[in-house]
């Protein structure tokens, strides 16, 4: 049996390669009549940095600022992503109709991508990767590689195009 993709998740970090990966997802969506979801993960502040800032601002101030601004930041990013998709697909109304929305979540990128894929019950994850150097990649790895290793779903990793 050949695979059929009904729902496609496109994690994006708003870099140029994410735009390139989105275009690949749109073509796959077009050929499979699939719904396409965009996801952006806001990383959590490192605990050491969180403690440092909290000690400077005073007890409870950082949490208060985070609560006040977290929703605003998520709403703005969601609007940015929605606008991005609409702009990319404005000449392709049939593809725009497949666009099923965006999600902005906070947490560790790999775990949030996998959790969102499970929650939305997607059939495929399409994501870009960066042209990091060998040394950087050896020590840090990449989100795309970690998603590829941990996912139980197919993952298409789109490399940065040559200029």
N, C-alpha and C positions, 0 to 999 in steps of 0.2 A: 504494500500500500504506500502510495506517495504522500509525503507530508502536506498538510494544508494549514495555513496560518489564518486564524480568525481574529486574533488580537495580538498586536505588536507593541512592545514597550521600547521607547527610545530614551534612555537616560542621557541627560545633557548637562554639561558644565558651562554652556554658553560660549564655548570656544569655536573657532572656525571649523575644526574637524567635527564638532557636534552637528553643525549645519550640513556638512557633507554626509554624515551618517543618517541624518533625518531624510535627506533626499533618497538614499538607498532604501530606507524603511518605507517611504512613500511609494516607490516603484514596487516593492514587495507587496505592499498593501493593495496597490492597484491590481496586480496580477492575482491576488487571492481574495479580493473584495473584503479586506480585513480592516478592523478598527485600529487606529493608531493613537497611542497615549504617550505624552511627553512627561518626563520626570526630572526634577532637579532636586538634589540633596544638598541642603545647607549643613556643612559639618559642624559638629558641636565644638565649643571652645575647649581647648586642652585644659585638663583639670588643674595643672600647675598655673597656667595663665589665669584661669578662672579664680583660683584662690588669691593670686597676686592682685588682680584688679579688685576683687571683693575686699581685700584688706585695705586698699587705698580708698575706695569709695565709702566703706563703712558697712556695718552689718545690715544685710537685707537690701541695700541700695542696688547692687548689680542685678539681683533677681527681679526687683521692681522694674528696672530698665529693660531687662530681657522680656518680661511679660508684656510690658507696654509696647515694645517695638517689634517683637517677634511676629505678631500677626500682621503688622503693617509691612514688614519685609517680605513675608510669604505672599501677601496679596500683590505687592508690587512685582515680585518675581513671576507670579502666576500670570499677571497681565502682560509682562514682557514676553513670556513664552507663548501665550495665546496670540499676541501681536506678531511674533516671529512666525508662527505657523500660518497665520492668515496672510501675511506678506509673502511668504514662500509659495503659498498655494493659491494666491489671488487669481492667477490665470488658469487654474485647474479646479473648477468648482466641484467636479466629481471626486477629486482627492480631498478637497476641503470638507466635503460631507463625511469622509471617513475619519477625519480628525475628531477624536472623542474626548479631548480635553487634556489638561495638565494637572500635575500634582507637584506640590512643593512640600518636602518633608525635612525634618531635622534629624541628624544622626550620622552614623558611620556609613559612608557611601555604599560599600559592598553589601552590608547587611540590609540597608534600606532598599537597594535595588532588588535584591532577592525577595524581601518581604513584600514589596509592591508587586512584583511579578506574580507571587503566590496569591495575593489578595485580589488582583485583577484577573487572575487565571489566564495569563497571556500564554501564547503558544511559542513566542519568539522574542528574544531581546536583541536589539540592534544598537550597537554603540561604537563610538569612535575611540581611537587610541592615539596617543601622542608619540612623536618621534623623539623619545628621550634617549640620551646617550647610554651606552652599555653600563658604565659605572653607576649612574643614577638608577637605572632599571635594576641592576643586581642588588642594590641595597634597599630600594623602596618598592620595587615591583610596580604594578599599575593596577588601577581599579578594574580595567577591562580584563586583565589576566586573572585577577582573583575571582571576578564574576564567572569567567569561563571555567575556572577550576571548581567552583562551588555550586554552580547552577545545575539543576536537574533538567533544565529546558535548553533547547538550542540557543546558542549565542552567536550572532554574526558580529565580528569585530572588523570595523572598517579602518584601514590604516590612513594616515595623513597623506593626501595626494601630493605627488611631486609637482613642483611649481613649473 
